[in-house]
Amino acid sequence: MIRSRHLTIAGLCLVVAVAGAGAQEPGRSGGEADCDSLCITPTRMISFETSQGTQMNVDISPDGETLLFDLLGDLYTVPRTGGAAQRLTRGPALDLQPVYSPDGSLILFVSDR
C-alpha cells in the first residue's frame, strides 16, 4: 500500500516536470530572449526641467567633484559646482540608491531590471 502511494506520487511529479519542461511564457516565441528590461515600448516621450526633488538618494564622488543622485527612477550626475545634470540610466526600470565605489570607477545601485 505504501509502495503504491510512493509510485503514484513519483509518477505525478514526473508528469508535472515533463509538462513544465516545454512551457513558454505567454506571448513569447522563444526568439525574444534579447528583449530589453520589461519589453515595454514607450508610446510617447516627455521632457522636464527641475531645480529640486524629494526622496532623492545622493552620493559624492571620492574626489569630491561630482554628485550622483536618483530622480524619478533614473540616475544622474552633476558637477559639485552646479550646472546641467547628465542622465546615466533611462527606461522603465526603477534605478535607486546609487553609490560610488571607493576608487570612483564604478557605480552601484538598486534596480528592478
C-alpha positions in Angstrom: 0.0 0.0 0.0 2.7 2.5 1.0 4.8 1.4 -2.0 2.0 2.1 -4.4 1.5 5.6 -2.9 5.2 6.4 -3.5 4.9 5.3 -7.1 1.8 7.4 -7.6 3.5 10.5 -6.1 6.6 9.8 -8.2 4.5 9.4 -11.3 2.7 12.7 -10.6 6.0 14.5 -10.1 7.3 13.2 -13.4 4.1 14.3 -15.2 4.4 17.8 -13.7 8.1 18.0 -14.6 7.6 16.9 -18.2 4.6 19.2 -18.7 6.6 22.2 -17.3 9.7 21.5 -19.4 8.1 22.6 -22.7 6.2 25.5 -21.3 6.9 29.0 -22.5 5.8 32.4 -21.2 2.6 33.6 -22.9 3.3 35.7 -25.9 6.9 34.6 -26.3 8.1 32.7 -29.3 11.4 31.8 -27.9 13.3 34.3 -30.1 12.6 37.2 -27.8 15.3 36.4 -25.2 17.1 39.6 -26.0 14.1 41.7 -25.0 15.2 44.9 -23.1 14.1 45.2 -19.5 10.4 44.9 -19.3 9.7 44.6 -23.0 7.6 47.7 -23.0 7.7 50.1 -25.9 7.1 53.7 -25.0 4.3 55.4 -26.9 5.3 59.0 -26.0 8.2 60.9 -24.5 8.1 63.8 -22.1 10.8 66.2 -21.0 11.0 68.4 -17.9 13.4 70.7 -16.1 13.6 71.0 -12.4 15.9 72.5 -9.8 14.8 70.4 -6.8 13.4 67.0 -5.9 12.2 64.9 -2.9 13.1 61.5 -1.6 16.3 61.5 -3.6 19.4 59.5 -2.7 22.7 61.4 -3.2 26.4 60.3 -3.1 29.6 62.3 -3.8 32.5 61.0 -5.9 35.7 60.2 -4.0 37.4 63.2 -5.5 34.6 65.4 -4.3 33.9 66.9 -7.7 30.7 65.1 -8.8 27.3 64.4 -7.2 25.5 61.2 -8.1 21.7 61.1 -7.5 18.5 59.4 -8.4 15.4 61.2 -9.6 12.2 59.6 -10.8 13.8 56.2 -11.2 16.8 57.3 -13.3 20.4 58.1 -12.2 22.1 61.4 -12.9 25.5 63.1 -12.2 26.1 66.8 -11.8 29.3 68.8 -11.1 29.7 69.9 -7.4 29.7 73.5 -8.6 26.3 73.1 -10.3 25.1 73.0 -13.9 23.2 70.7 -16.1 22.7 67.1 -14.9 23.8 64.2 -17.1 21.5 61.2 -17.2 23.2 57.8 -16.7 20.2 55.5 -16.9 16.8 55.6 -18.6 13.9 53.4 -19.4 11.0 51.7 -17.5 13.4 50.2 -14.8 13.4 51.8 -11.4 17.1 52.6 -10.6 17.7 53.9 -7.0 20.2 54.4 -4.2 23.4 55.0 -6.3 26.8 55.0 -4.6 30.3 55.3 -6.0 32.9 52.6 -5.4 35.8 53.6 -3.1 38.0 54.4 -6.1 35.2 56.1 -8.1 35.5 53.9 -11.1 32.2 52.1 -10.6 28.6 53.0 -9.5 26.5 50.5 -7.6 22.7 50.9 -7.5 19.5 49.0 -6.8 17.2 48.3 -9.8 14.2 46.2 -10.7 15.5 45.4 -14.2 
